[in-house]
Amino acid sequence: MNKRIIIFIVAYLCTASTVYADDLSIGISSWYADWKMVEDNNTTSNIDPVLYIGPSVAYQFSEKWSTTLVALATPKKYTWGDNGEQNKLRRYDIDAALNYQLNRYCKIFGGAKYLAFTYDDEANNVEGIHHAAGPGAGIGLTVPVISNVYLLCNISGLFIYGNENHEDPTGKMSMDFYETGINGLLQGAYYIPSVAITLAFGYRYQYMITRYSKTDEGFQNLEHTFKGITFLLVKSFSL
C-alpha cells in the first residue's frame, strides 16, 4: 500500500483515539463501481466495475459530535484496452470526517479526502501514480421509515491538490494538478438491536474533474465518473 495512505490512516486513528468515545462502531464498507474517464480530446474510456472494500470506523464522543473514517481500495485492478494493449489501475478512496448532528434527521460534516490510483501499461512499459488530498464537506440526512429501518442520504463536495508521477521508456515526468468533485450516497439501513449490527445497501455516485498545471507535456485534463452499488456492515459497541 502507498506510504501516504498508511500515514493518513495512522494519523487519523491516533488523533481519534485520544478522544473519549461513548460509542465505537467498526465495520466493513464496500462499493462495486464502474469508471468512465473522458480526456480533453474527447477520448472516452468506459471501464468495467470492480469491488472496493475496506474498514469503516466511527467514534461518537458526545451527543452532537462524532468522527468517522472509511478507507476503500480495489483488490482487483480496473482493466481496459484495445489492440492487445491493457491498462491496469488500482484505486484508493479514503475519507476522514468530523460530524456535527444538527438534529435527529440532519448532520453536517467536514474533513479530509485522499484519492489515488496507480496505473500500469505493460505493453508499452508505462507506469505511474496519480494521487491527491485535501478538504471536503457535506450534509447528511437520516429519515426513519419503519421500526429500525432508515433511509440515509449524504451529499458532499471536495477540492484537493495532488501530483502525478509518470514513467515510460522516454523517461520520467511529474505534474501537479487539482481536482474538484461531488459525491452522493443513498442507502437503506436496517439496525438489529439484539446484536447491535447495522446493515446498509445503496447506491453511490462520484464525479471528479482533474486539471493539470500544464497540458502541453503529454497530460490531458480528465473527467471521472464512478457509480455503483454499496454495502455496509457495522458492529456497534458501548464504551
C-alpha positions as CSV (number, residue, x, y, z in Angstrom):
1,M,0.0,0.0,0.0
2,N,1.2,3.5,-0.8
3,K,3.1,5.1,2.2
4,R,0.9,8.3,2.1
5,I,-2.2,6.1,2.6
6,I,-0.6,4.4,5.6
7,I,0.4,7.7,7.2
8,F,-3.1,9.2,6.5
9,I,-4.8,6.3,8.3
10,V,-2.4,6.0,11.2
11,A,-2.5,9.8,11.9
12,Y,-6.3,9.8,11.9
13,L,-6.6,6.8,14.2
14,C,-4.0,8.3,16.7
15,T,-5.9,11.6,16.7
16,A,-9.4,9.9,17.1
17,S,-8.2,7.5,19.9
18,T,-7.2,10.4,22.1
19,V,-10.9,11.5,22.4
20,Y,-13.1,9.7,24.9
21,A,-15.7,7.7,22.9
22,D,-19.1,6.9,24.3
23,D,-19.8,4.6,21.3
24,L,-17.5,2.8,18.9
25,S,-18.6,1.4,15.6
26,I,-16.4,-0.9,13.5
27,G,-17.4,-2.4,10.2
28,I,-16.7,-3.3,6.6
29,S,-17.7,-1.0,3.7
30,S,-17.8,-1.9,0.0
31,W,-18.6,-0.3,-3.3
32,Y,-19.0,-2.1,-6.7
33,A,-18.3,0.8,-9.1
34,D,-17.6,1.3,-12.8
35,W,-15.4,4.1,-14.1
36,K,-15.9,6.5,-17.1
37,M,-12.9,8.6,-18.0
38,V,-13.1,11.4,-20.5
39,E,-10.0,13.3,-21.7
40,D,-9.8,16.8,-23.2
41,N,-9.5,15.4,-26.7
42,N,-12.9,13.6,-26.1
43,T,-11.3,10.2,-25.8
44,T,-13.6,8.2,-23.6
45,S,-12.8,5.1,-21.6
46,N,-15.6,3.0,-20.2
47,I,-14.2,0.6,-17.6
48,D,-16.0,-2.4,-16.2
49,P,-16.8,-2.3,-12.5
50,V,-14.6,-3.7,-9.7
51,L,-15.1,-4.1,-6.0
52,Y,-13.8,-1.6,-3.5
53,I,-13.6,-2.8,0.1
54,G,-12.1,-1.6,3.4
55,P,-12.7,-0.7,7.0
56,S,-15.2,1.7,8.4
57,V,-14.6,3.2,11.9
58,A,-16.7,5.7,13.9
59,Y,-16.4,7.3,17.3
60,Q,-19.4,9.0,18.9
61,F,-17.7,11.1,21.6
62,S,-20.7,13.4,22.6
63,E,-24.4,13.8,21.9
64,K,-23.7,16.0,18.9
65,W,-20.1,15.2,17.8
66,S,-18.6,12.1,16.1
67,T,-15.7,11.3,13.9
68,T,-15.5,8.7,11.1
69,L,-13.0,7.0,8.8
70,V,-13.8,5.0,5.7
71,A,-10.8,3.6,3.7
72,L,-11.5,1.8,0.4
73,A,-9.3,0.1,-2.1
74,T,-9.7,-2.2,-5.1
75,P,-8.1,-5.6,-4.5
76,K,-8.7,-6.4,-8.2
77,K,-7.5,-3.7,-10.6
78,Y,-9.6,-1.9,-13.1
79,T,-8.5,-3.1,-16.6
80,W,-9.2,-1.9,-20.1
81,G,-7.5,-1.6,-23.5
82,D,-7.7,-2.3,-27.3
83,N,-5.5,-4.0,-29.8
84,G,-3.8,-6.2,-27.3
85,E,-2.8,-3.3,-25.0
86,Q,-4.2,-3.5,-21.5
87,N,-4.1,-0.8,-18.8
88,K,-4.4,-1.8,-15.1
89,L,-5.3,0.6,-12.4
90,R,-5.7,0.1,-8.6
91,R,-7.7,2.9,-6.9
92,Y,-7.9,4.2,-3.3
93,D,-10.7,6.3,-1.8
94,I,-10.3,7.4,1.8
95,D,-12.4,9.8,3.9
96,A,-11.9,11.1,7.4
97,A,-14.6,13.4,8.8
98,L,-15.8,15.3,11.8
99,N,-19.6,15.2,12.1
100,Y,-22.0,17.6,13.9
101,Q,-25.6,16.5,14.4
102,L,-27.9,19.4,13.9
103,N,-31.0,17.4,14.9
104,R,-32.3,13.9,14.8
105,Y,-32.5,14.0,11.0
106,C,-29.7,16.2,9.7
107,K,-25.9,16.4,10.2
108,I,-23.1,18.4,8.6
109,F,-19.6,17.2,8.2
110,G,-16.1,18.3,7.1
111,G,-12.7,16.6,6.9
112,A,-10.0,15.3,4.7
113,K,-10.2,13.3,1.4
114,Y,-7.4,11.2,-0.2
115,L,-7.9,9.8,-3.7
116,A,-5.4,7.9,-5.8
117,F,-4.8,5.4,-8.5
118,T,-1.7,3.6,-9.6
119,Y,-1.5,2.5,-13.3
120,D,0.5,0.0,-15.3
121,D,0.6,-0.5,-19.1
122,E,2.8,-3.5,-19.5
123,A,2.6,-3.5,-23.3
124,N,4.1,0.0,-23.5
125,N,6.2,-0.2,-20.4
126,V,4.4,2.7,-18.7
127,E,3.6,3.0,-15.0
128,G,2.8,5.8,-12.6
129,I,0.7,7.1,-9.7
130,H,-1.9,9.8,-9.5
131,H,-2.8,10.9,-6.0
132,A,-4.3,13.9,-4.2
133,A,-5.5,15.0,-0.8
134,G,-7.5,18.0,0.6
135,P,-10.6,19.2,2.3
136,G,-14.2,18.0,1.8
137,A,-17.5,18.9,3.4
138,G,-21.2,18.0,3.1
139,I,-24.6,17.3,4.6
140,G,-26.2,14.0,5.6
141,L,-29.9,13.2,6.2
142,T,-31.4,10.3,8.2
143,V,-35.1,9.5,7.6
144,P,-36.9,6.9,9.8
145,V,-39.0,4.6,7.6
146,I,-40.4,2.0,10.0
147,S,-39.0,0.5,13.2
148,N,-35.2,0.0,12.9
149,V,-35.3,0.8,9.2
150,Y,-33.8,4.1,7.9
151,L,-33.1,6.0,4.7
152,L,-29.7,7.6,4.6
153,C,-28.5,10.3,2.2
154,N,-25.1,12.1,2.0
155,I,-24.0,14.8,-0.4
156,S,-20.6,16.3,-0.3
157,G,-18.0,18.3,-2.3
158,L,-14.2,18.4,-2.4
159,F,-11.3,20.4,-3.6
160,I,-8.0,18.6,-3.5
161,Y,-4.4,19.0,-4.7
162,G,-2.1,16.3,-6.0
163,N,0.7,15.1,-8.2
164,E,1.1,12.5,-10.9
165,N,4.4,10.7,-11.5
166,H,4.6,9.0,-14.9
167,E,7.4,6.8,-16.1
168,D,7.8,5.3,-19.6
169,P,10.8,4.4,-22.0
170,T,11.4,8.1,-22.8
171,G,11.9,9.0,-19.1
172,K,10.1,10.3,-16.0
173,M,7.6,13.1,-15.8
174,S,5.9,14.7,-12.8
175,M,2.9,17.1,-13.0
176,D,0.9,18.9,-10.3
177,F,-2.9,19.1,-10.5
178,Y,-6.0,20.0,-8.6
179,E,-9.4,18.2,-8.5
180,T,-12.9,19.3,-7.7
181,G,-15.8,16.9,-7.3
182,I,-19.1,15.9,-5.8
183,N,-20.2,12.7,-4.1
184,G,-23.7,11.4,-3.5
185,L,-24.7,8.3,-1.5
186,L,-28.3,6.9,-0.9
187,Q,-28.7,3.9,1.3
188,G,-31.4,1.9,3.1
189,A,-30.2,0.8,6.5
190,Y,-31.5,-1.8,9.0
191,Y,-30.4,-1.9,12.6
192,I,-30.6,-5.2,14.5
193,P,-30.8,-4.3,18.2
194,S,-30.1,-7.8,19.7
195,V,-26.6,-7.8,18.2
196,A,-26.1,-4.1,17.7
197,I,-25.4,-4.5,14.0
198,T,-26.4,-2.2,11.1
199,L,-26.7,-3.4,7.5
200,A,-26.9,-0.9,4.7
201,F,-27.4,-1.3,1.0
202,G,-27.5,1.5,-1.6
203,Y,-26.0,3.5,-4.5
204,R,-23.1,5.9,-4.7
205,Y,-22.2,8.4,-7.4
206,Q,-18.9,10.3,-7.6
207,Y,-17.9,12.8,-10.3
208,M,-14.3,14.3,-10.4
209,I,-12.6,16.9,-12.7
210,T,-8.8,16.8,-12.9
211,R,-7.0,20.0,-14.1
212,Y,-3.2,19.7,-14.6
213,S,-0.9,22.7,-14.2
214,K,0.3,22.1,-17.8
215,T,-1.4,20.2,-20.6
216,D,1.4,20.5,-23.2
217,E,3.6,17.8,-21.8
218,G,1.5,14.7,-22.6
219,F,-1.1,15.2,-19.8
220,Q,-4.8,15.6,-20.7
221,N,-7.3,17.2,-18.3
222,L,-9.8,14.5,-17.2
223,E,-13.3,13.9,-16.1
224,H,-14.0,10.9,-14.0
225,T,-17.4,9.3,-13.2
226,F,-17.8,6.5,-10.7
227,K,-21.1,4.9,-9.9
228,G,-22.4,1.6,-8.4
229,I,-24.0,-0.2,-5.5
230,T,-22.7,-0.1,-1.9
231,F,-22.9,-2.4,1.1
232,L,-22.0,-1.7,4.7
233,L,-21.9,-3.9,7.8
234,V,-21.2,-2.2,11.1
235,K,-21.0,-3.6,14.7
236,S,-21.5,-1.0,17.5
237,F,-20.0,-1.1,21.0
238,S,-20.9,1.0,24.1
239,L,-17.8,2.2,25.9
